[in-house]
């Protein structure tokens, strides 16, 4: 079993570094192979981690592997076993950020690390144009205090683009003393990929929540602190400072993480991962599944797809600190980007607006979020295509581009209004 798994990694081009001495003698007696550090690519996705092959998983191996992962700054720790893990072992592993899986399903899990889905737009180009020329134009005229007449604000054109959401199905485990799992709950979380803020659905419209905001802007030290506390259950400033090598830095980071709602201190001065409390939260993943709006795979070849504004591995690690991530998905959401031209004293300024391709509602929060992120440069390029400043890389009508008509029609009451 062990040789076959390690051989499989090598055949896929992974680099392996096996170091038995990383585990204590007691834990090593239960291990068939490893621990081995591995690094390579699964399709376009870089992945690195730590793997141990054992007949069965036990609490000692899980705890030691969790500590190694933390000290060595390794994103993924995997125990591959012959026998299926018990519920208690699976919950302990999930709470400490370790994946336990059986040999026959391990390879498949690695291949399917991230799945892609595309949301089918409900609005076609003609319907989207009407929204821009009526409701959005009216909003913009009101924004300028009514000084502009409609002749001074002209609609130039629009493009359909797909915005990636990063979604996770997570098992949250609450630990008591001696790593006893007291409570388990399953939740689905989705984040926008311009800045890494949590998004939800309200009345069928995607919006940015007030909790878990701009996580993509956290640096590696802050994420390391989250992983440290997740692995230990709780940590003091001195323990965090020892991990970082600097007390002042530890205080700054914990203050930021508490303010963001990721950590909470107790009366003993220990920091814990904050429990996820999301009142009235409807996950886009749950909503889109219920509405049957998802189709498997990325958007068509010539579709405009926005790339994330930060390294998504950051989000993966942060969410992994909350609990056991059962699945990770990229959801490509349709947006219509429209451009208006404001004329004044012989000069002009181009103004971009974004509407939801599924509902037709204007997404002002997302406009501001993209404008304040690294993703703004991609938005600028689309604006230039619309205004004719640059040529399109893949003109509409070519094979593989998005069809002119959507697959779905808006439900009654779901359109713009």
N, C-alpha and C positions, 0 to 999 in steps of 0.2 A: 504493500500500500504506500509506504513512505517513498520508496524509490520511484514509483510510478508518478506520484504527485510532483516530486522535485524535477523529474525528467520532463514532465508536462510544462513546468515553468520555463525550463531551459529551452525547450522546443519553441516556445512562444517568444523567445528572445530576451527573457528576463535575466538580469544579473543576480546571482545568489552569493551570500556570504553567511556561512553557518558557523555559529559560535556556541557550543554546548555549555561553556563556562558561565554564560549569562544566567543560567538557572542554578538554584541550589541543588545539592545532592539529593535531597528528599523529593523535590519536584522532578528532577531529571530521571529518577528511577521509573517514572510513569510515562516517559516520553520515548517514542519510537525514533523520531528525527527532529532536529532543530534545537533551539530556535534558529531560524534562518532569516536574515534580512533579504527582501527581494525588491527589485525595482525594474519597471518596464512600461510598456504601453498596451492598453486594451483599446484597439481602434485608435481614435484621436485622443484618448484620455490617458494621461500619465498616472501611474499608480505605484505606490511603494508601501511596504509594510513589513510585518514580522509574522512568520508562520511557524507553528509547532504541530507536529503530527503525533497523535497519541491514540492508544486503544480507547480510552475514555477520558473525559474532562473532569477534573475535580477542582475544588475551591482553591487549593494551594497553587496549582498551575495558573489558574485565572488571576489570582492576586499578584503573583510574581510577574506574569506577562504584562499586566496593567502597569506595574511599576517600571518595567523595562521600556515600555512604549513611551512613558512619560519622560524618563531620563534621557532616552535616545531621540526624543522628538519625532517619533514615528506615527504617522496618521492612522494606520490600520494594524490591528493585531488579530490574528486568526488562529484558532485551534481546530485542526481537522481531525475528526475522530472516526473510528469504525462504527461505534455504537451511537445511537441517538442520545442527545443530552436529556437529562431530567428537566422538568419545569423549573425546579429550584436552581439548578446549575445555569440554565439559559437566562433566568432572570438576574442572577448574580453577575454573569458575564455582561449582560446588557447594561447593568447599572455601572459597571467598571469600564465600559468602553471596549470590551473584547467580544469578537464574533466567534461563536462555536457552531460548526457545521459538519455534516457528514461527508465522507470522501466522495461519494457518488454525485453529490449535488454541488460540491465546492467549485469545480471548474465552471459550471453553468452560472453560479452566482457571480463569479468574477467577470464572465463575459457580459452578463446583464447588469453590471454595476449601475449604469444609468440608462434609463429608457427614454425615448423621445416620443412625444405626442404633439399633434397640431390641432388647434381649435379651428373648426370650420366657420368661416365668416357668415353672418346672417345678412349683411348688407352687401349689395353689389356696388360697383363704382358709381352708377347713376344715382342710387339712393344716397350714397355717402356725399356726393356732390350737392344734393339738395339740402342736406343737413348743414354743410359748410355755408352755402349761399343764403340760408335763411337764419337758422338759430345761432350758429357760431358767429356769423357776420353781425347779427344784432347784439350779441354779447360784446364783441370788440368795439362796436360803435358806442355802446354804453360805457365801456371802460375808458374811452377817451372823452367822456363828459359831454357827448353830444356835439362837440365842436366840429367834428368831421361829418360831412355829408356822405351819403352812400357812394357818390361818384368819386370821392377821394379815397375810398377803400375798395380795392378791386380784388376779386378772387382769381388767383393765377392758375391753380391746379392742385392735384392730389396724387398720392401714391399709397399703395397698400404695402405695409411692412409688418413683419412678425417680431414680436417682443418676447424674449424668453423669460419664463417664470421658473424658479427652481423649487420643486416640491418634494416633501419628505413624508413618509409614513413612519411614525416613531412610536416605540413602546417606552413609556416613561415609568421608571421604577423608583419608588421611595424606599430608602434603606433605613433600618433602625440600628440598634447596637449590634456589634459583631456581624455586620454586613447582612443582616436578616432583611429580606424583602417584605415590606409591610403592605405595599399597594402597587398595583400595576394598572396603567391606563393607556389606551391607544389614541393617538391624535394625528392629524394631517396638517402640516404647515407648508405654506407657500410664500416665497419671497420674490420681490422684483429684483432684477439683476443689474440695475443701474447703480444703486447704492447699497442694496441688501436689506431693505425694510420689509416687514411682514405685510402681506396683502390679504384682504378678505373680500367677501362678496356681500353686498347689501342691495336688496331689490333687484338682483340680477346684474348689478354693476360692480366692477372691480374697484377697490379703493385701498388706500394705504392706511394701516392701523397706527395707533399711537404707541403700541408696545413693540419691542424688538425692532428698533429703527437703525438704519445705516450701519448694519453689522459688517458690511464689506469694507468699511473704513478702519476696522480694528487692526492693530498690527500683530505680529507674531507673538510678542511677549504677552499681550492681553489674552490671546487665544491659548497660549501655553498655560497661563494661570487658570483659565476655565477648565482645561483638561486636567491640570493638577488637582484642583478641588473636586472635580467629578470623580477622579480615580480614588482620592483619599476619603471622600464623603464630606470632609470639612478641613479647613486649614487656617492657621493663624498668620498674622503678618510676618512673624519671624520665619515660619516655614516657607511662605511665599518669597520672602526676601532671600532666603538661602537658595531657593530654586533660581531666582533671577540674578543673584549676586549683588543686590543693591536695595537697601531699605526704602529710600525715598521713592525709587521707581515702583516698588511694590505698593506703596501707599497711593501714589498717583493712579496706578492701574486699577486697584480695588475701588477707589472713589469713582472712577469712570464706569466700571462694570456695575457698581451698585446703582449709579444714576440711570444707567440704561436698563435696569431691571433684570440683569443677568445674574447678579449675586445679591445675597442678603446676609447681613451680620446677625449673630445671636448675642445674648447677654453675656456670654463668655468670651466675646471678642473673636469668635471663629466665623469664617465665611463659608456659606453654603451656596450651591446652585439654586437660584430662585425657582420655586415651582411654577409651572406655566399656568397662569390664570387668565384665560381669554373669555370674557363674558360676551355672549351673543356673537361668537366667531363662527362664520361659515367659510370653510376653506374653498378656494377656487377649484381645487382638485375634486372635492366632494360634489360641488355644484355642477361642474362640467360633466362629470360622470352621470349624474342624475338627469341632466338635460340631453345626454347622448350627443354632445358636441365634439367629442374627441375622436381623432383618427390616428392610428399608430404611424410613427415615423416623423421625419422632419418635413417642413414645407417643400413644395415642388422646387425643382432645380433652379429655376430662374427667379424665384421669389426673393424679395429683399428681406434678409434676416439680420436683425441687430445682434451684435456680439456683446457679451457681458462687459460691464464697465470695471470689473475687478476679478481677481482669481477666485473662482467658485469653490476651490478647495478650502478657502476660509469658512464659507458657510457650512460646508460638509463637516468640518471639525467642530464648529460652534454647536450645530444641531446634535452632533454626536456626543457632546458633553451633556445634553439634556437626557439622553436615553439611547436605547438600541434602535438604530435606523434600519428598518425592515426593507425599505425600497427608496430609491432616489429617481426623480423624473424631471425631465425638461419639458415644459409645456410652452409651445410657441403660440402666442396669443396675437390675433390680428388687430392691427391698428391702422387707421387711415390718417396720414399726415397731410394736412392741407396748408397752403401758403396764400396769404393775402399781401397785397402791396399797398402801402400807405404813401400817398403823394402829397408833398408840401413844398411850396416855393421852388418848383421845378425839380426837386430831388425826391427820392423814394426810399422807403425802408420796407424790407420783407418781414412779415410776422407769421410764425408757424403756429398751428393749433393741432391737437390730436383728438380724434374721436374713437370710441370703442367700435371695432368691426363687428361685434356681436349684438350691440344694443343701439349704437348711434349716439350715445351720450358723450359729451365732451369730458376728457380726463385731465382737468387742470392740475391736479396734484402730480400726476405723472409727467406732465409738461415741465413743471418746476423741478422735479426730481432729476429728469434727464438733463435739463439745462445746467444743473449743478454738479454733474458727474462727468466722468471720462467718456461716457456714451454720447455726449453732445457733438463730438466731432463727426460721428456717423450720421447724426441728425442733420448736421450742416451739409453733408454731402448729398443727402436725399433732397434737401431744400434746393441745392444747386441743380440737381437733376430736374426738379419740377420747374424751376425758373428758366431752364435752358442754359445755365452757366457752364455745365459740363454735360457730356453725353452719358446716357445710361449704359451700364455694362451689359445689361441683358434686357433689351426692349420688350415691351408687352407684345404678345402674339407669337413669340418664339416657342418652339416645342419645350415643354416643361414649365412654362410660366403659369401663374395662377389663372384659373378659368374666370371669365368675366362675370358669370352668375354664381351666386352662392348655392350651396347644397340645401341650406335651411332658409325658411322664411321667418321673419320676426313673429313672435306670438302676439296675440292681441294685448295691447297695453304695454308691450316691452320696447316699442320703438321710441325715438326721441319725441319729446313733447314738453 
